[in-house]
Amino acid sequence: YSFCTLLVVYLMTHQGQQGHLDGLCGMYSIANAVNLLKGSTREEVFKLMASDKFANAYPDGAEKYNKMMRSAIASGLAQTNLTKMLKTLLKLRPDLGVDFTKIKFATDRQFLEELQTYGDREFCCILNFHGLDDHYSTLRKVEEGCLEMFDSGDKQHWTIKGSDWRATDKDFEKSKFPRLITDCWVLYLE
């Protein structure tokens, strides 16, 4: 069996939750985002992401996909790999009717303004929180300047106030745009 197949069997038989295998928070976030938009189960998404079909459809090929997944457990998923996984998932499942775009922003205000351009459309976001411990999570909604997040771990629903988005560690304060949220993938119904 491939490594990815064994990983999915483990996740499904051991009630794996985000946080139990910290390096896979990006994979959990993809599954949670699709679940929020379409109501499909996380297990269904995990099975597809662990399949040979998915690995073969991955832009860099099956061998690199399996190697990347082994690395992700120890050190997390790089942003480029998360983007490639989203593209592969949506290519293999066009029936979901979901698309995504990666947005860039320099300030929290620009981030909120960008999200407002989606209006009444159903959408959710995968956010990359950068700090001492990088983490991907799924944004469920924005309400009164607060972000309501959805994780599949112990903190299933948590809220982040605008003032908490800023990074406080010294390394981040030196960057041009110090912020906690560094990248955002917006998933929306077509």
C-alpha positions in Angstrom: 0.0 0.0 0.0 1.1 3.6 -0.6 2.0 5.8 2.4 -1.1 8.0 1.7 -3.4 5.0 1.7 -2.1 3.8 5.1 -2.4 7.3 6.5 -6.0 7.6 5.6 -6.8 4.2 7.1 -5.1 5.4 10.3 -7.1 8.7 10.3 -10.4 6.9 9.7 -9.9 4.1 12.2 -8.4 6.3 15.0 -10.8 9.2 14.9 -7.9 11.5 13.9 -8.6 15.2 14.5 -6.7 18.3 13.5 -3.9 18.7 16.0 -3.3 14.9 16.4 -1.1 15.0 13.3 -0.2 18.7 13.4 1.6 18.7 10.0 -1.6 17.7 8.3 -3.6 20.8 9.3 -3.6 21.9 5.7 -5.2 18.7 4.6 -7.8 18.9 7.4 -8.5 22.5 6.4 -9.2 21.5 2.8 -11.6 18.7 4.0 -13.3 21.1 6.4 -13.7 23.8 3.8 -15.3 21.4 1.3 -17.5 20.0 4.1 -18.7 23.6 5.1 -19.5 24.4 1.5 -20.9 21.2 0.2 -21.7 19.0 3.2 -19.5 16.2 2.0 -17.7 14.2 4.7 -14.1 14.7 5.6 -13.6 11.0 5.2 -14.7 11.2 1.6 -12.2 14.0 0.9 -9.4 12.2 2.7 -10.1 9.0 0.8 -9.7 10.9 -2.5 -6.6 12.7 -1.4 -5.1 9.3 -0.4 -5.9 7.6 -3.6 -3.6 6.7 -6.4 -5.9 8.6 -8.7 -5.2 11.8 -6.7 -1.5 11.2 -6.6 -1.4 10.6 -10.3 -3.4 13.7 -11.0 -1.1 15.9 -8.8 0.8 18.4 -11.0 4.2 17.1 -9.9 3.3 13.4 -10.2 2.6 10.6 -7.8 6.1 10.1 -6.6 6.5 13.7 -5.5 3.0 13.8 -4.1 3.7 10.8 -1.8 7.1 12.2 -0.8 5.5 15.6 0.0 2.8 13.9 2.2 5.5 12.0 4.2 7.2 15.3 4.7 4.0 17.1 5.6 3.5 15.0 8.7 6.8 16.1 10.2 7.0 19.7 9.0 3.6 20.7 7.6 2.3 21.6 4.2 4.0 24.3 2.1 1.6 26.9 0.7 2.4 25.9 -2.9 1.5 22.3 -2.1 -1.8 23.3 -0.5 -2.6 25.3 -3.7 -1.7 22.2 -5.8 -3.8 19.9 -3.6 -6.9 22.2 -4.0 -6.4 22.4 -7.8 -6.1 18.6 -8.0 -9.2 18.0 -5.7 -11.4 20.4 -7.8 -10.1 19.0 -11.0 -11.1 15.4 -9.9 -14.4 16.6 -8.4 -15.9 19.2 -10.8 -19.3 18.0 -9.5 -18.7 19.8 -6.3 -19.2 23.1 -8.1 -16.5 24.8 -6.0 -13.7 27.1 -7.1 -11.1 29.0 -5.2 -8.8 31.9 -5.5 -5.7 32.8 -3.4 -5.8 36.4 -2.2 -3.0 38.6 -1.1 -3.4 41.5 1.2 -1.1 43.9 3.1 -3.4 44.9 6.0 -6.2 43.3 7.9 -8.5 46.0 6.5 -7.6 44.9 2.9 -8.3 41.3 3.9 -11.8 42.2 5.2 -12.5 44.4 2.2 -11.5 41.5 -0.1 -13.9 39.1 1.6 -16.7 41.6 1.3 -16.4 41.4 -2.5 -18.0 38.0 -2.2 -21.2 39.5 -1.0 -24.0 37.0 -0.4 -22.2 34.1 -2.1 -21.5 31.1 0.0 -17.8 30.9 0.7 -15.3 29.9 3.3 -11.5 30.4 3.5 -8.5 28.4 4.4 -6.2 30.7 6.4 -2.5 30.3 7.1 -1.7 31.6 10.6 2.0 32.4 10.9 3.8 32.8 14.2 5.8 30.5 16.4 3.7 27.6 15.2 2.3 27.8 11.7 -1.2 26.5 11.4 -3.9 26.2 8.7 -7.5 26.5 9.7 -10.9 27.2 8.0 -12.7 30.5 8.3 -16.4 29.9 8.7 -17.6 33.5 8.6 -16.7 37.1 9.5 -19.0 38.9 11.8 -18.4 42.4 13.3 -14.7 42.3 12.7 -14.3 38.9 14.3 -13.3 35.7 12.5 -15.2 32.6 13.3 -12.9 29.6 12.7 -13.7 26.0 12.2 -11.1 23.4 13.2 -11.6 19.7 13.5 -9.5 19.6 16.7 -10.3 20.4 20.3 -11.1 24.1 19.4 -13.9 23.3 17.0 -15.3 26.8 17.0 -13.2 29.8 18.0 -13.3 33.5 17.4 -10.5 35.8 16.7 -10.9 39.5 17.3 -9.2 42.0 14.9 -6.6 43.0 17.5 -5.5 39.4 17.8 -4.6 39.0 14.2 -1.3 40.8 14.7 1.8 38.7 15.4 3.6 39.5 18.6 6.9 37.5 18.2 9.9 39.6 17.5 10.8 38.0 14.1 7.4 38.9 12.7 7.5 42.5 14.0 10.5 43.1 11.7 8.7 42.1 8.6 7.2 44.7 6.3 3.6 43.7 7.0 3.6 42.0 10.5 0.4 40.0 10.7 -0.7 36.7 12.0 -2.7 35.7 8.9 -0.2 35.4 6.0 -2.2 33.7 3.2 -5.8 33.1 2.4 -7.5 30.7 -0.1 -11.1 31.6 -0.7 -13.3 28.7 -1.7 -16.7 29.5 -3.1 -19.6 27.9 -4.9 -19.6 28.6 -8.6 
